[in-house]
Amino acid sequence: MLRRYLESLLQRISPSEKPDRNQWVAISISFVLAVTLWFLVTLNTQDFVSRFEVPVKVVNVSKDVQLSGGYPTSLEVESRGRGIELLNEYFEPSKDTIRIDFQTFRDQEYFIASNNFSVINAALKNDIRAIRVTPDSIPLVFGRRATRRVPLVPNHRLDLPLGFRNVLGFQPDQDSVDVSGPQKKLDTLKFWRTERVNIPVDKAGPIQVPVERRPFFQVIPKIITLPVEPLAYTEKEMRIPVFPANLPADTRLRLTPDSVNVRVLVPVESYETVENSNLFFEVNFEDLDRRSRYAIPYSRNFPDRVILQRFTPIRLEYLIIKEL
């Protein structure tokens, strides 16, 4: 039909005459109108097949249970319908969602899409019918829901100015969170983390830190407020004595050497007050390995804001002397 229409237009032009610009414009417009008309008629009268991503949501889940297995957030639906409806679906995706009633399929433990096209079709536009769905099977694994309080572990990072450190940590009322989820999964939880985010800090004051989100769990609170106090730090080197600890009454312990070189980080404001006279290391007599000639010292009596970087030597030769 389209071909005969174009031939009739061309026959109006004499073979001996070259079409002028206006004639070409008229022919072009007529051609476009004819194609458009043919396209619209075809879309309104013939069926086509197309594929769409349709969101999925499981509804009507009891408050005492929770889905513990993953299910897809959308299904790829191969559909048949009139061309104009499929075209509308493509350019204006349906806002509807495939709603799977948990109570209907709970005992079956699976939602089989190919056996429930009526549920799929309810989410599509009129005159569109599903003929194939991927994936065809959706597991409905669930467990009893419970709530437990677990310790909160920092996983965030504070971006402090160069040479600064934060001297405050979690407060007692912020060191744990309430987590709800499937009982079996909840029993395996040892702790919860804050989100792995970088937070710029340039002054003292409270900051907000998001708490980690995980599938199948809900956590309260979702955001915690933490105080921060950035302090400028600097390095300091000292010679610190090492003392024996837990010696029996008739025993002495000779250490060689009897002191260690220590490098620490100290607040700039406390640089002068941190001295070797109020810091020391110990060697615990009860922890000595009698098969070795060496003891490993450990720090004691270090102020909270003094950070040990390293010390040398890390092993001291020892000799046990019994009193007569």
C-alpha positions in Angstrom: 0.0 0.0 0.0 2.8 2.4 0.9 4.6 1.6 -2.4 1.5 2.3 -4.5 1.0 5.6 -2.6 4.5 6.8 -3.4 4.2 5.8 -7.1 1.0 7.8 -7.5 2.9 10.9 -6.0 5.8 10.5 -8.5 3.5 10.0 -11.5 2.1 13.5 -10.9 5.5 14.9 -11.9 6.3 14.9 -15.6 9.3 12.7 -16.5 10.6 15.6 -18.6 10.4 18.0 -15.7 12.8 18.1 -12.8 11.0 18.4 -9.4 11.5 21.8 -7.8 12.2 22.3 -4.1 8.5 22.7 -3.1 7.6 19.5 -4.8 10.3 17.6 -3.0 9.2 19.1 0.3 5.6 18.0 -0.4 6.7 14.5 -1.4 8.9 14.2 1.8 6.1 15.4 4.1 3.7 13.0 2.5 6.1 10.2 2.8 6.7 10.9 6.5 3.0 11.1 7.2 2.3 7.9 5.4 5.1 6.1 7.3 3.8 7.5 10.6 0.3 6.5 9.8 1.4 3.0 8.9 3.5 2.7 12.1 0.6 3.8 14.3 -1.9 1.5 12.6 0.5 -1.4 12.9 1.2 -0.7 16.6 -2.5 -0.6 17.4 -3.5 -3.7 15.5 -0.6 -6.2 15.9 1.0 -7.9 18.8 4.7 -7.8 19.6 7.0 -9.3 22.2 9.3 -7.3 24.4 11.2 -7.6 27.7 11.0 -5.4 30.8 12.5 -5.2 34.3 9.7 -5.1 36.8 10.4 -4.5 40.5 9.6 -7.2 43.0 8.4 -6.9 46.6 7.4 -9.6 49.2 4.4 -8.3 51.2 2.3 -9.4 54.1 5.3 -10.8 56.1 4.4 -11.5 59.7 6.1 -9.3 62.4 7.6 -12.3 64.2 9.4 -13.7 61.1 11.9 -12.2 58.7 13.1 -13.3 55.3 16.7 -14.6 55.7 17.5 -15.4 52.1 18.0 -13.0 49.2 15.4 -12.6 46.5 15.8 -10.5 43.3 14.8 -6.9 43.4 13.3 -7.2 39.9 12.3 -9.8 37.4 12.9 -9.8 33.7 9.5 -10.3 32.2 9.1 -11.2 28.5 5.7 -10.0 27.5 3.3 -10.0 24.6 0.9 -7.2 23.8 -0.2 -4.6 21.3 2.7 -2.5 20.1 1.4 0.8 21.4 1.1 -0.7 24.9 4.6 -2.2 24.8 5.9 1.2 23.6 4.2 3.0 26.5 5.7 0.4 28.9 9.1 1.0 27.5 9.2 4.8 27.6 7.0 5.0 30.7 7.9 2.0 32.9 5.0 0.9 35.1 5.2 2.2 38.6 3.5 -0.9 39.8 5.4 -3.7 41.5 5.1 -7.5 41.4 3.8 -8.1 44.9 4.3 -11.6 46.2 2.0 -12.4 49.2 4.2 -14.1 51.8 1.3 -15.8 53.5 0.1 -17.3 50.3 3.5 -18.9 49.4 5.0 -19.4 52.8 4.4 -23.1 53.1 5.6 -23.7 49.5 8.9 -21.9 50.4 9.2 -20.8 46.7 7.4 -18.5 44.4 7.3 -20.1 40.9 6.7 -17.3 38.4 5.6 -19.5 35.5 2.8 -20.9 37.7 1.6 -17.5 38.8 1.4 -15.4 35.7 -1.7 -13.7 37.1 0.4 -12.1 39.9 2.9 -11.0 37.2 0.2 -9.6 34.9 -1.4 -7.6 37.7 1.8 -5.4 37.7 1.7 -4.8 33.9 -0.3 -2.4 31.8 -3.6 -3.4 30.2 -3.4 -5.9 27.3 0.2 -6.9 28.2 0.6 -10.6 29.1 3.7 -12.3 30.5 5.0 -15.3 28.6 8.3 -15.9 30.3 10.0 -14.7 33.5 13.6 -14.8 34.6 14.4 -16.0 37.2 11.4 -18.3 37.4 12.0 -19.4 41.0 12.2 -17.1 44.0 13.1 -18.7 47.4 11.1 -17.5 50.4 13.5 -18.5 53.2 12.6 -17.1 56.5 13.5 -17.3 60.2 12.1 -16.2 63.5 12.8 -12.6 64.2 14.7 -11.5 67.3 16.6 -8.4 68.7 19.9 -8.4 70.5 22.3 -5.7 71.7 25.8 -6.1 70.4 29.1 -4.1 70.8 29.8 -1.3 68.3 33.2 -1.3 66.8 34.6 1.8 65.0 35.2 1.3 61.3 35.1 5.0 60.3 38.2 7.1 59.7 38.7 10.7 60.9 40.5 12.9 58.5 42.5 15.1 60.9 45.0 17.9 60.2 48.6 16.7 59.8 50.1 15.9 63.2 46.7 15.8 65.0 45.0 12.8 66.7 41.6 12.4 68.3 41.9 11.8 72.0 38.2 10.8 72.6 36.5 7.5 71.7 33.1 5.9 72.1 31.2 7.1 75.2 29.6 4.4 77.5 26.1 5.0 76.0 27.3 4.7 72.4 29.4 1.5 72.6 26.6 -0.8 71.5 23.5 -1.0 69.2 20.3 -2.9 69.0 20.2 -5.3 66.0 17.0 -7.1 64.8 17.0 -9.9 62.3 16.6 -13.7 61.8 17.4 -15.5 65.1 19.9 -17.9 63.5 21.9 -15.1 61.9 21.6 -13.0 65.0 23.2 -15.7 67.2 26.4 -15.6 65.1 26.9 -11.8 65.5 29.9 -10.8 67.7 29.8 -7.1 67.1 28.5 -4.4 64.7 30.6 -1.7 62.9 30.2 1.9 62.0 30.2 2.6 58.2 33.5 2.7 56.5 33.6 6.4 55.8 36.1 9.3 56.0 34.9 12.2 58.1 36.8 15.5 57.9 37.5 17.0 61.3 39.2 20.4 61.9 37.9 21.3 65.4 36.6 19.9 68.6 32.9 19.1 68.8 30.3 16.4 68.1 30.3 14.5 64.7 27.7 12.2 63.3 28.8 8.7 62.2 26.5 6.4 60.2 26.1 2.8 61.5 26.7 -0.1 59.1 23.8 -1.5 57.1 23.6 -5.2 56.3 21.0 -7.3 54.4 18.3 -9.0 56.5 19.2 -6.8 59.6 17.8 -3.6 61.1 19.9 -1.6 63.5 19.0 1.1 66.0 20.4 3.8 66.1 21.3 4.3 62.4 23.5 7.3 63.3 25.5 7.9 66.4 26.9 11.2 67.6 30.5 11.2 68.9 32.6 13.9 70.5 36.0 14.6 69.0 38.9 16.5 70.4 41.8 16.9 68.0 45.2 17.4 69.7 48.5 18.2 68.0 51.1 15.5 68.7 54.8 15.3 68.3 57.5 12.6 68.8 59.7 12.3 71.9 62.5 9.9 72.6 63.4 8.8 76.1 65.4 6.2 78.1 63.0 4.3 80.4 63.9 1.9 83.2 62.7 -1.8 83.2 61.7 -3.3 86.6 61.1 -7.0 87.5 57.5 -7.8 88.7 56.0 -10.6 90.8 59.4 -11.8 92.2 59.4 -14.4 94.9 60.7 -13.2 98.2 64.1 -15.0 97.9 64.7 -14.1 94.3 66.3 -11.3 92.4 66.2 -10.8 88.6 69.2 -9.2 86.8 68.3 -7.6 83.4 70.8 -6.6 80.8 70.2 -3.9 79.8 67.9 -2.6 82.6 66.4 0.1 80.4 65.1 0.6 76.9 65.1 3.4 74.4 61.5 4.5 73.7 59.9 6.6 71.0 56.4 7.9 71.9 53.9 10.4 70.6 52.9 13.0 73.1 50.5 16.0 72.9 52.5 19.1 72.1 51.0 20.8 75.2 52.3 18.0 77.4 55.7 17.6 75.9 57.6 19.0 78.9 55.6 17.1 81.5 56.0 13.6 80.0 59.4 12.4 81.5 61.0 9.1 82.0 60.6 9.4 85.7 56.9 8.7 85.5 57.1 6.0 82.8 58.5 2.5 83.2 58.5 -1.0 81.7 58.2 -4.3 83.5 59.3 -7.9 83.1 56.9 -10.4 84.8 58.8 -13.1 86.5 55.9 -15.5 86.2 55.9 -15.1 82.4 59.5 -15.9 81.9 60.3 -18.7 79.5 63.0 -20.7 81.4 64.1 -22.4 78.1 65.3 -19.0 76.8 67.8 -16.5 78.1 65.7 -13.5 77.1 62.7 -11.7 78.5 60.3 -9.4 76.7 59.4 -6.2 78.6 56.0 -4.5 78.4 55.0 -0.9 79.1 53.3 0.2 82.4 52.0 3.4 83.8 51.7 5.2 80.5 49.3 8.1 80.5 46.3 7.7 78.3 47.4 10.4 75.8 50.9 9.1 75.4 51.2 6.7 72.5 54.0 4.2 72.4 55.6 4.0 68.9 58.5 1.5 69.4 61.2 0.6 71.9 64.6 -1.1 71.7 65.8 -3.6 72.5 62.7 -5.7 72.4 64.4 -8.6 74.3 66.5 -8.3 77.5 68.9 -10.9 78.7 68.0 -12.1 82.2 69.7 -13.9 85.1 67.8 -15.4 88.1 69.6 -15.0 91.4 68.5 -16.9 94.5 69.1 -15.3 97.9 71.0 -17.5 100.4 
